[in-house]
Amino acid sequence: MKKLNIYFDDNQYENLREKAYKDKTTMSDIIREAVDEYLSKTDKTKIMKRENDPIFEIIGMFSSGIGDLGANHDKYLYDDDEK
C-alpha cells in the first residue's frame, strides 16, 4: 500500500469518523472502498457510453461513393480549389 496525505473539511472529517465508528471499521477502509467504487463506476460509464450511444449505430450506414474518403477526408472537407 502507498501512503497519501489528503485534506478534508471539518464536516467531512467528522462524518467520516462517525461512519467508521458506527461501522466498526477505519476511515482509511471507507475511503479505499469509496475510491474503488468511484473508479469502477467511471470505467463502466466510459465503456457503457460508447456501447449504448446511438451515434455509433450510423457507422457504415452511408456511402459517399468516394474510394479514398477515409485517407483524404481533410482534402474533401477543407480544400478550397473549387472557389
FIKOLZA-1660 file (N, C-alpha, C; in steps of 0.1 Angstrom, whole numbers, plus 5000, padded with zeros to 4 digits):
% residues 83
   i   px   py   pz ch aa at
   1 5008 4988 5000  A  M  N
   1 5000 5000 5000  A  M CA
   1 5009 5012 5000  A  M  C
   2 5003 5023 4994  A  K  N
   2 5010 5036 4994  A  K CA
   2 5003 5045 5004  A  K  C
   3 5011 5054 5010  A  K  N
   3 5006 5063 5020  A  K CA
   3 5003 5076 5012  A  K  C
   4 4992 5083 5016  A  L  N
   4 4988 5095 5009  A  L CA
   4 4982 5105 5019  A  L  C
   5 4986 5117 5019  A  N  N
   5 4980 5127 5028  A  N CA
   5 4969 5134 5020  A  N  C
   6 4957 5134 5026  A  I  N
   6 4946 5142 5020  A  I CA
   6 4940 5151 5030  A  I  C
   7 4933 5161 5025  A  Y  N
   7 4927 5171 5034  A  Y CA
   7 4912 5170 5033  A  Y  C
   8 4905 5170 5044  A  F  N
   8 4890 5171 5045  A  F CA
   8 4886 5183 5053  A  F  C
   9 4875 5189 5049  A  D  N
   9 4870 5200 5058  A  D CA
   9 4865 5194 5071  A  D  C
  10 4862 5202 5080  A  D  N
  10 4858 5197 5094  A  D CA
  10 4846 5188 5093  A  D  C
  11 4836 5192 5085  A  N  N
  11 4823 5184 5084  A  N CA
  11 4826 5170 5078  A  N  C
  12 4834 5170 5067  A  Q  N
  12 4837 5157 5061  A  Q CA
  12 4844 5148 5070  A  Q  C
  13 4854 5154 5077  A  Y  N
  13 4862 5146 5087  A  Y CA
  13 4853 5140 5098  A  Y  C
  14 4844 5148 5104  A  E  N
  14 4836 5143 5115  A  E CA
  14 4826 5132 5110  A  E  C
  15 4820 5135 5098  A  N  N
  15 4811 5125 5092  A  N CA
  15 4818 5112 5089  A  N  C
  16 4830 5113 5084  A  L  N
  16 4838 5101 5081  A  L CA
  16 4842 5093 5094  A  L  C
  17 4846 5101 5104  A  R  N
  17 4850 5095 5116  A  R CA
  17 4838 5088 5123  A  R  C
  18 4826 5094 5123  A  E  N
  18 4814 5088 5129  A  E CA
  18 4810 5076 5121  A  E  C
  19 4811 5076 5108  A  K  N
  19 4807 5064 5100  A  K CA
  19 4816 5053 5103  A  K  C
  20 4829 5055 5104  A  A  N
  20 4839 5045 5107  A  A CA
  20 4836 5039 5121  A  A  C
  21 4833 5047 5130  A  Y  N
  21 4830 5042 5144  A  Y CA
  21 4817 5034 5144  A  Y  C
  22 4806 5038 5137  A  K  N
  22 4794 5031 5136  A  K CA
  22 4796 5017 5129  A  K  C
  23 4804 5017 5119  A  D  N
  23 4806 5005 5111  A  D CA
  23 4817 4996 5116  A  D  C
  24 4823 5001 5127  A  K  N
  24 4834 4993 5133  A  K CA
  24 4845 4990 5123  A  K  C
  25 4849 5001 5116  A  T  N
  25 4860 5000 5106  A  T CA
  25 4869 5012 5107  A  T  C
  26 4878 5014 5098  A  T  N
  26 4886 5025 5098  A  T CA
  26 4882 5035 5088  A  T  C
  27 4886 5048 5090  A  M  N
  27 4884 5058 5080  A  M CA
  27 4891 5055 5067  A  M  C
  28 4903 5049 5068  A  S  N
  28 4910 5045 5056  A  S CA
  28 4903 5035 5048  A  S  C
  29 4897 5025 5055  A  D  N
  29 4889 5015 5047  A  D CA
  29 4878 5021 5040  A  D  C
  30 4871 5030 5046  A  I  N
  30 4859 5036 5040  A  I CA
  30 4864 5044 5027  A  I  C
  31 4875 5051 5029  A  I  N
  31 4880 5059 5018  A  I CA
  31 4884 5050 5006  A  I  C
  32 4891 5039 5009  A  R  N
  32 4896 5030 4999  A  R CA
  32 4883 5024 4992  A  R  C
  33 4873 5020 4999  A  E  N
  33 4861 5015 4993  A  E CA
  33 4854 5025 4984  A  E  C
  34 4854 5037 4989  A  A  N
  34 4848 5048 4981  A  A CA
  34 4855 5051 4968  A  A  C
  35 4868 5050 4969  A  V  N
  35 4877 5052 4957  A  V CA
  35 4875 5041 4947  A  V  C
  36 4875 5029 4952  A  D  N
  36 4872 5017 4943  A  D CA
  36 4859 5018 4936  A  D  C
  37 4849 5022 4944  A  E  N
  37 4835 5023 4938  A  E CA
  37 4835 5034 4927  A  E  C
  38 4841 5045 4930  A  Y  N
  38 4841 5056 4921  A  Y CA
  38 4849 5052 4908  A  Y  C
  39 4860 5046 4909  A  L  N
  39 4868 5042 4898  A  L CA
  39 4861 5031 4889  A  L  C
  40 4854 5022 4896  A  S  N
  40 4847 5012 4888  A  S CA
  40 4835 5018 4881  A  S  C
  41 4828 5028 4887  A  K  N
  41 4817 5034 4880  A  K CA
  41 4821 5043 4869  A  K  C
  42 4832 5050 4870  A  T  N
  42 4837 5058 4859  A  T CA
  42 4842 5050 4847  A  T  C
  43 4849 5039 4850  A  D  N
  43 4853 5030 4840  A  D CA
  43 4841 5024 4832  A  D  C
  44 4831 5019 4840  A  K  N
  44 4819 5013 4833  A  K CA
  44 4811 5024 4826  A  K  C
  45 4811 5036 4831  A  T  N
  45 4804 5047 4824  A  T CA
  45 4810 5050 4811  A  T  C
  46 4823 5050 4810  A  K  N
  46 4830 5053 4797  A  K CA
  46 4827 5042 4787  A  K  C
  47 4828 5029 4792  A  I  N
  47 4825 5018 4783  A  I CA
  47 4811 5018 4779  A  I  C
  48 4802 5020 4788  A  M  N
  48 4787 5019 4785  A  M CA
  48 4783 5030 4776  A  M  C
  49 4789 5042 4777  A  K  N
  49 4785 5053 4769  A  K CA
  49 4788 5050 4754  A  K  C
  50 4800 5044 4752  A  R  N
  50 4803 5040 4738  A  R CA
  50 4794 5029 4733  A  R  C
  51 4791 5019 4741  A  E  N
  51 4783 5008 4737  A  E CA
  51 4769 5012 4734  A  E  C
  52 4764 5021 4742  A  N  N
  52 4749 5024 4742  A  N CA
  52 4747 5037 4734  A  N  C
  53 4757 5044 4729  A  D  N
  53 4755 5057 4722  A  D CA
  53 4750 5054 4708  A  D  C
  54 4738 5059 4705  A  P  N
  54 4732 5057 4692  A  P CA
  54 4740 5062 4680  A  P  C
  55 4749 5072 4683  A  I  N
  55 4757 5077 4672  A  I CA
  55 4766 5066 4665  A  I  C
  56 4770 5056 4673  A  F  N
  56 4778 5046 4667  A  F CA
  56 4770 5036 4659  A  F  C
  57 4757 5037 4659  A  E  N
  57 4748 5029 4650  A  E CA
  57 4749 5033 4636  A  E  C
  58 4753 5045 4633  A  I  N
  58 4753 5050 4619  A  I CA
  58 4766 5046 4612  A  I  C
  59 4775 5041 4619  A  I  N
  59 4788 5037 4612  A  I CA
  59 4784 5026 4602  A  I  C
  60 4789 5029 4590  A  G  N
  60 4787 5020 4578  A  G CA
  60 4773 5021 4572  A  G  C
  61 4764 5030 4576  A  M  N
  61 4751 5031 4570  A  M CA
  61 4751 5039 4557  A  M  C
  62 4761 5047 4554  A  F  N
  62 4761 5056 4543  A  F CA
  62 4773 5053 4534  A  F  C
  63 4772 5056 4521  A  S  N
  63 4783 5055 4512  A  S CA
  63 4784 5068 4504  A  S  C
  64 4796 5074 4504  A  S  N
  64 4799 5086 4496  A  S CA
  64 4802 5083 4482  A  S  C
  65 4806 5071 4479  A  G  N
  65 4810 5067 4465  A  G CA
  65 4824 5071 4462  A  G  C
  66 4831 5078 4472  A  I  N
  66 4844 5082 4470  A  I CA
  66 4853 5072 4477  A  I  C
  67 4862 5066 4469  A  G  N
  67 4870 5055 4473  A  G CA
  67 4881 5058 4483  A  G  C
  68 4886 5071 4482  A  D  N
  68 4897 5074 4491  A  D CA
  68 4893 5084 4502  A  D  C
  69 4880 5084 4505  A  L  N
  69 4875 5094 4515  A  L CA
  69 4882 5092 4529  A  L  C
  70 4884 5080 4533  A  G  N
  70 4890 5078 4546  A  G CA
  70 4904 5083 4547  A  G  C
  71 4911 5082 4537  A  A  N
  71 4925 5086 4536  A  A CA
  71 4927 5101 4534  A  A  C
  72 4917 5107 4526  A  N  N
  72 4918 5121 4522  A  N CA
  72 4907 5129 4526  A  N  C
  73 4901 5126 4538  A  H  N
  73 4889 5134 4542  A  H CA
  73 4892 5148 4544  A  H  C
  74 4904 5152 4549  A  D  N
  74 4907 5166 4550  A  D CA
  74 4906 5174 4537  A  D  C
  75 4911 5167 4526  A  K  N
  75 4911 5173 4513  A  K CA
  75 4896 5176 4509  A  K  C
  76 4887 5167 4511  A  Y  N
  76 4873 5169 4507  A  Y CA
  76 4866 5178 4516  A  Y  C
  77 4870 5179 4529  A  L  N
  77 4863 5188 4538  A  L CA
  77 4868 5203 4537  A  L  C
  78 4881 5204 4535  A  Y  N
  78 4887 5218 4536  A  Y CA
  78 4894 5223 4524  A  Y  C
  79 4894 5216 4513  A  D  N
  79 4901 5221 4501  A  D CA
  79 4893 5232 4494  A  D  C
  80 4900 5243 4491  A  D  N
  80 4893 5255 4486  A  D CA
  80 4895 5256 4471  A  D  C
  81 4899 5246 4464  A  D  N
  81 4901 5247 4449  A  D CA
  81 4889 5250 4441  A  D  C
  82 4877 5247 4446  A  E  N
  82 4865 5249 4438  A  E CA
  82 4860 5264 4439  A  E  C
  83 4866 5272 4447  A  K  N
  83 4862 5286 4448  A  K CA
  83 4867 5295 4437  A  K  C
% end
